[in-house]
Amino acid sequence: MRVQFRVLAVSALFVFAGSALAAQPQAQKDLTPQQTRMKTCNAQATGKTGDDRKTFMSSCLKGEQPAKMTQQDKMKACNADPKAKTLKGDERKAFMSSCLKG
């Protein structure tokens, strides 16, 4: 009888200890505002590398607005559109015009 009680007591101890340990990670999941900003900026920086990424992350973490796209950047983005690759002639000109306007 005493052995069964000890086994039951030890089992209960493990159950309570396990539930207490499981509660700790919940408290650690709350992110600080800086961690939230870092997570958001990191997601937005996908595809950027090297100095371009460093510059972007620095301005993003400071809360600065990104600079407007240059005409060259707009041209590059519009040309990368799959629709632009399938169009020819006047249709392509019309598409590019509307894309570059914005």
N, C-alpha and C positions, 0 to 999 in steps of 0.2 A: 504494500500500500504506500509506503513512504517513497519507494522508488518511482512509482507512478506520479506521485505528487511532485517530486523533483523534476521529472521529465516534463510535466505540464508547466511547472514554474519556469523552467529554462526556455521552453517553447514560447511561452507568453513574453518572456524578456526579449527574445529575438524578434517577435512580431512588433512589439512596441518600439524597439530600437530601429528596426527597419522602417517603420512609418515615420519616425523622427528624422532619420537620414533622408528619406524621400522628400520631406518638406523643405529641406535646406536648398536644393537646387531651384525651387520655385522662387525663393527670395532673391537668388542671384540672377534670375532672368530679367529683372527690371533693369532696363538700360538707362544710363544717364543721358541728359540732352546731348552731350558731346559724343557719346557712343552712338546715339541715334543719328546725329548729323554725319558721323563717320560712315555708318552703314549706308545711308542714303547717297552720300557723295561717292562711295566706293562702287555702288551699283551703277551710278551715272557715268563713271569713268571706264566702264567696260569697253575694251577695244583700244584704249589709249595706252601708249607705252612711253618709257623714258622721260625726257624733259617735258613733253606734252602732258603726260599724266601728272607729273609733279606740279606743274603750273596750274593745271585744272584743280587738283586736290587742294592746293594751297588757297586758291581763290574760293573754292566751294566751301571749305571749312571756315573761312572768314565770313562767309555769307554774302560774298560779292556776286553780282549778277554776271553771267557770261557775256562776253562781248558779242556784238551783232556779227552775223556771218558776213564775210567779204563776198564780193561778186564772184571771186574765184571759188570760194567754198560752196556757194550756191550752185555754181555751174557743175562742180564736181558731184554734189549731192543729186542734182537733177539728172545728170548723165548716168549715175549709178542706179537709177530707178529702172526696174525691168521693163516697164512700159515704154521708156525712151528707146530701149534697144529694139523693140519690135516695130516702132513707127518709122516712116520714111517721108521725105518731102514736106509738103505743107502741113500734114498732120503732126510731124515731129516739131516743126517750127512753132505751131500753135501750142503744143504740149510744153515745149521748153519755155515759151513766153509766159504761159500761165504759171509754170513751176517757179520760174525766176522771180515773178512778181509776188509769189508767196503764200 
